[in-house]
């Protein structure tokens, strides 16, 4: 009877530990791929995996021992401890998995709150940040593996969503001005890249701050801060292309949107000077229908149509 109890505990404990190991490994892989903010959580993953394998080996050795001979009562006591330990590990990892999912959800809500604050000030570009994020997501999925291996996807998408967060420090009358900006107003607009770096540099998004700072840099070194192309982070170069495409394909207070084909021509003309030539080449190969699917409704609202009719929006040549 005791032997059957021992075997039952061993078998259930073994598969419980095996399931806990599966949950932990899946969780670590998910964090490694998607997250850049919880590195401290899985830094000691090898120790945890080793601990789990000790449990698994213990159950295997116990099974062999039970099948080979009659064991002492103390063996059952030790086995119960192992069994309860395996259940405890499973509950811990299941709770851990749920907690990480909640943290991801809260992280997304924080990002959306920041974006909503920006769009509350800059009402004429509502949806732009999410549009850029969606374009970047599609762009990343179409990049060669060597490019994908150089950058964390989740980190890139968060940076794309936050690329204009510094606009919260730009004057409202400048953001929403319908006419041409004068020199002082243009200088005020340009501060949004630096503002974004300052806003993020002391938060959990600090690793994104340099990307946000550089998203208006140019390959020829004539960008906001004069960085040459080889000093512009890859993520910032990707975001710059998505930002440019989004701006071209949606209505702005200073001009009307253009069609996809014209936007592609403009990107190609800017390749090598404003934008990264190789990244532009890869971007224009994306199926236009896929880009259309991630785009917001491109038809103008009533106010934009009325401004176009009154000539308040200048179309691109």
C-alpha positions as CSV (number, residue, x, y, z in Angstrom):
1,X,0.0,0.0,0.0
2,X,2.8,2.4,1.0
3,X,4.6,1.5,-2.2
4,X,1.5,2.5,-4.3
5,X,1.2,5.8,-2.4
6,X,4.9,6.5,-3.0
7,X,4.6,5.7,-6.7
8,X,1.5,7.9,-7.0
9,X,3.3,10.8,-5.3
10,X,6.4,10.4,-7.5
11,X,4.4,10.3,-10.8
12,X,2.2,13.2,-9.9
13,X,5.1,15.2,-8.5
14,X,7.3,14.5,-11.5
15,X,4.7,15.7,-14.0
16,X,3.7,18.6,-11.8
17,X,7.4,19.7,-11.8
18,X,7.7,19.1,-15.5
19,X,4.7,21.3,-16.1
20,X,6.1,24.0,-13.8
21,X,9.4,23.8,-15.8
22,X,7.5,24.3,-19.1
23,X,5.6,27.3,-17.7
24,X,8.9,28.9,-16.5
25,X,10.8,28.3,-19.7
26,X,7.9,29.7,-21.8
27,X,7.7,32.7,-19.5
28,X,11.5,33.4,-19.7
29,X,11.4,33.1,-23.5
30,X,8.5,35.4,-23.7
31,X,10.2,38.0,-21.5
32,X,13.5,37.7,-23.4
33,X,11.7,38.3,-26.7
34,X,9.1,40.8,-25.8
35,X,10.4,42.7,-22.8
36,X,13.4,44.9,-21.9
37,X,12.1,46.2,-18.6
38,X,12.1,43.0,-16.5
39,X,15.7,41.8,-17.1
40,X,16.3,41.6,-13.4
41,X,13.4,39.2,-13.0
42,X,14.9,36.5,-15.2
43,X,18.6,37.2,-14.7
44,X,18.9,34.2,-12.4
45,X,17.0,31.9,-14.7
46,X,19.8,29.3,-14.9
47,X,19.7,28.8,-11.1
48,X,15.9,28.3,-11.2
49,X,16.1,25.8,-14.1
50,X,18.8,23.9,-12.2
51,X,16.6,23.8,-9.1
52,X,13.7,22.4,-11.2
53,X,15.9,19.7,-12.7
54,X,17.0,18.7,-9.2
55,X,13.4,18.1,-8.4
56,X,12.9,16.1,-11.6
57,X,16.0,14.0,-11.0
58,X,14.9,13.4,-7.4
59,X,11.5,12.0,-8.6
60,X,13.2,9.8,-11.1
61,X,15.7,8.4,-8.5
62,X,12.8,8.0,-6.1
63,X,10.8,6.0,-8.7
64,X,13.8,3.7,-9.3
65,X,14.4,3.2,-5.6
66,X,10.7,2.4,-4.9
67,X,10.6,-0.1,-7.7
68,X,13.9,-1.8,-6.7
69,X,13.3,-2.3,-2.9
70,X,11.1,-1.7,0.1
71,X,11.8,1.8,1.3
72,X,11.9,3.1,4.9
73,X,9.0,5.3,6.2
74,X,11.3,8.3,6.2
75,X,11.4,8.0,2.4
76,X,7.6,8.7,2.2
77,X,8.0,11.7,4.5
78,X,10.8,13.1,2.2
79,X,8.7,12.3,-0.9
80,X,5.7,14.2,0.5
81,X,8.0,17.2,1.0
82,X,9.2,16.9,-2.6
83,X,5.6,16.5,-3.8
84,X,4.4,19.6,-1.9
85,X,7.4,21.5,-3.2
86,X,6.5,20.7,-6.8
87,X,3.0,21.9,-6.2
88,X,4.3,25.1,-4.6
89,X,6.6,25.7,-7.6
90,X,3.7,25.2,-10.0
91,X,1.5,27.7,-8.1
92,X,4.4,30.2,-7.9
93,X,5.1,30.1,-11.6
94,X,1.4,30.3,-12.6
95,X,1.0,33.3,-10.3
96,X,4.2,34.7,-11.8
97,X,2.9,34.3,-15.3
98,X,-0.4,36.1,-14.4
99,X,1.5,38.9,-12.7
100,X,3.7,39.5,-15.8
101,X,0.7,39.6,-18.0
102,X,-0.9,42.2,-15.7
103,X,2.4,44.2,-15.8
104,X,2.4,44.1,-19.6
105,X,-1.2,45.3,-19.6
106,X,-0.4,48.2,-17.2
107,X,2.6,49.1,-19.2
108,X,0.5,49.4,-22.3
109,X,-2.1,51.5,-20.5
110,X,0.7,53.9,-19.2
111,X,2.0,54.3,-22.8
112,X,-1.5,55.0,-24.1
113,X,-2.1,57.6,-21.3
114,X,1.1,59.4,-22.4
115,X,0.0,59.3,-26.0
116,X,-3.4,60.6,-25.1
117,X,-1.9,63.5,-23.3
118,X,0.1,64.4,-26.4
119,X,-2.9,64.1,-28.7
120,X,-4.9,66.3,-26.3
121,X,-2.5,69.1,-27.1
122,X,-1.9,68.2,-30.8
123,X,-5.4,67.4,-31.9
124,X,-4.7,67.5,-35.6
125,X,-2.4,64.5,-35.5
126,X,-4.7,62.3,-33.4
127,X,-3.8,58.6,-34.0
128,X,-0.4,59.4,-35.5
129,X,1.7,57.8,-32.7
130,X,-0.3,54.5,-32.9
131,X,-0.2,54.7,-36.7
132,X,3.6,54.9,-36.5
133,X,3.8,52.1,-34.0
134,X,1.7,49.9,-36.3
135,X,3.8,50.7,-39.4
136,X,7.0,50.0,-37.4
137,X,5.5,46.6,-36.3
138,X,4.8,45.7,-39.9
139,X,8.2,47.0,-41.0
140,X,10.0,44.9,-38.3
141,X,8.1,41.8,-39.4
142,X,9.4,42.3,-43.0
143,X,13.0,43.0,-42.1
144,X,15.7,40.4,-42.7
145,X,16.7,38.3,-39.7
146,X,20.0,40.0,-39.3
147,X,18.2,43.3,-38.7
148,X,15.6,41.7,-36.4
149,X,18.4,40.2,-34.3
150,X,19.9,43.6,-33.6
151,X,16.8,45.1,-31.9
152,X,14.2,44.0,-29.4
153,X,10.7,44.2,-31.1
154,X,8.8,45.3,-28.0
155,X,11.4,47.9,-27.2
156,X,11.1,49.2,-30.8
157,X,7.3,49.4,-30.7
158,X,7.3,51.3,-27.4
159,X,9.8,53.8,-28.8
160,X,7.6,54.2,-31.9
161,X,4.6,54.9,-29.8
162,X,6.5,57.4,-27.6
163,X,8.5,59.1,-30.4
164,X,6.6,62.4,-30.1
165,X,6.1,62.4,-26.3
166,X,8.3,65.5,-26.1
167,X,5.5,67.5,-27.8
168,X,4.0,67.9,-24.4
169,X,6.6,70.6,-23.9
170,X,5.8,72.4,-27.1
171,X,3.5,75.5,-27.1
172,X,-0.1,74.7,-28.1
173,X,-0.3,77.6,-30.5
174,X,2.8,76.3,-32.3
175,X,1.5,72.7,-32.5
176,X,-1.9,73.7,-33.9
177,X,-0.8,76.6,-36.1
178,X,-2.4,76.4,-39.6
179,X,0.1,78.7,-41.3
180,X,3.9,78.5,-41.9
181,X,6.0,78.5,-38.7
182,X,8.5,81.4,-38.2
183,X,12.0,80.7,-37.0
184,X,11.2,80.8,-33.2
185,X,8.2,78.6,-33.6
186,X,10.2,76.1,-35.7
187,X,12.9,76.0,-33.0
188,X,10.2,75.4,-30.4
189,X,8.9,72.4,-32.4
190,X,12.4,71.0,-32.7
191,X,12.7,70.8,-28.9
192,X,10.2,67.9,-28.8
193,X,13.0,65.4,-29.6
194,X,15.2,66.6,-26.7
195,X,12.1,66.9,-24.4
196,X,11.3,63.3,-25.2
197,X,14.8,62.2,-24.1
198,X,14.5,64.2,-20.9
199,X,11.1,62.8,-20.1
200,X,12.1,59.2,-20.6
201,X,15.7,59.2,-19.2
202,X,14.6,58.8,-15.6
203,X,11.9,56.3,-16.1
204,X,11.7,52.6,-17.0
205,X,11.7,53.7,-20.6
206,X,15.2,55.3,-20.4
207,X,16.6,52.8,-22.9
208,X,14.3,54.3,-25.5
209,X,15.4,57.9,-24.8
210,X,18.2,58.1,-27.3
211,X,16.0,56.6,-30.0
212,X,13.4,59.2,-29.4
213,X,16.0,61.9,-29.4
214,X,17.3,60.8,-32.8
215,X,14.1,60.2,-34.7
216,X,14.5,63.5,-36.6
217,X,18.2,63.0,-37.4
218,X,19.3,62.7,-41.0
219,X,21.8,60.4,-42.7
220,X,23.6,63.5,-44.1
221,X,24.0,65.0,-40.7
222,X,21.6,67.9,-41.2
223,X,19.0,66.7,-38.7
224,X,17.8,68.4,-35.5
225,X,21.1,67.8,-33.6
226,X,23.5,67.2,-36.5
227,X,24.3,63.6,-35.9
228,X,25.9,61.8,-38.8
229,X,24.2,58.7,-40.2
230,X,26.6,56.2,-38.5
231,X,25.7,57.6,-35.1
232,X,22.0,57.3,-35.5
233,X,20.6,54.2,-33.8
234,X,19.0,51.6,-36.0
235,X,15.7,51.9,-34.1
236,X,15.6,55.7,-34.7
237,X,16.2,55.2,-38.5
238,X,13.3,52.7,-38.6
239,X,11.0,55.0,-36.8
240,X,12.0,58.0,-39.0
241,X,10.8,56.1,-42.1
242,X,7.6,55.0,-40.5
243,X,7.1,58.6,-39.1
244,X,7.7,60.1,-42.6
245,X,5.3,57.6,-44.3
246,X,2.6,58.2,-41.7
247,X,2.9,62.0,-42.1
248,X,2.7,61.8,-45.9
249,X,-0.3,59.5,-46.0
250,X,-2.4,61.4,-43.5
251,X,-3.8,64.9,-43.5
252,X,-1.9,67.6,-41.6
253,X,-2.8,71.2,-40.8
254,X,-0.2,72.3,-43.3
255,X,-1.0,70.0,-46.3
256,X,-3.2,67.2,-47.5
257,X,-2.3,63.5,-47.6
258,X,-0.7,61.9,-50.6
259,X,-1.3,58.5,-52.2
260,X,0.9,55.5,-51.4
261,X,2.7,55.6,-54.7
262,X,3.6,59.2,-54.3
263,X,4.7,58.6,-50.6
264,X,7.0,55.8,-51.8
265,X,8.6,58.1,-54.4
266,X,9.2,60.8,-51.8
267,X,10.8,58.2,-49.5
268,X,13.0,57.0,-52.3
269,X,14.1,60.6,-53.1
270,X,15.0,61.1,-49.4
271,X,17.0,57.8,-49.2
272,X,20.6,58.4,-48.5
273,X,20.2,62.1,-47.4
274,X,17.3,62.2,-44.9
275,X,16.6,58.5,-44.5
276,X,18.6,55.3,-44.4
277,X,18.9,54.1,-48.0
278,X,18.9,50.3,-47.3
279,X,16.0,50.6,-44.9
280,X,14.0,52.6,-47.4
281,X,14.7,49.9,-50.0
282,X,13.3,47.3,-47.6
283,X,10.3,49.4,-46.6
284,X,9.1,50.1,-50.2
285,X,9.0,46.3,-50.8
286,X,6.2,45.9,-48.2
287,X,2.8,45.0,-49.8
288,X,0.8,48.3,-50.1
289,X,-2.3,46.4,-49.0
290,X,-0.6,45.4,-45.8
291,X,0.3,49.1,-45.2
292,X,-3.3,50.0,-45.9
293,X,-4.5,47.5,-43.2
294,X,-2.4,49.2,-40.5
295,X,-3.4,52.7,-41.6
296,X,-6.2,54.7,-39.9
297,X,-9.1,55.9,-42.0
298,X,-7.4,58.2,-44.5
299,X,-10.5,60.1,-45.4
300,X,-10.6,63.6,-43.9
301,X,-13.1,64.7,-41.4
302,X,-15.4,67.6,-42.0
303,X,-13.1,70.2,-40.5
304,X,-10.1,69.0,-42.7
305,X,-12.3,69.0,-45.8
306,X,-13.4,72.5,-45.2
307,X,-9.8,73.7,-44.7
308,X,-8.7,72.0,-47.9
309,X,-11.6,73.7,-49.8
310,X,-10.5,77.0,-48.3
311,X,-6.9,76.4,-49.4
312,X,-5.7,76.1,-45.8
313,X,-3.8,72.9,-46.6
314,X,-1.1,73.0,-49.2
315,X,-0.8,69.9,-51.3
316,X,2.6,68.4,-51.9
317,X,3.8,68.9,-55.5
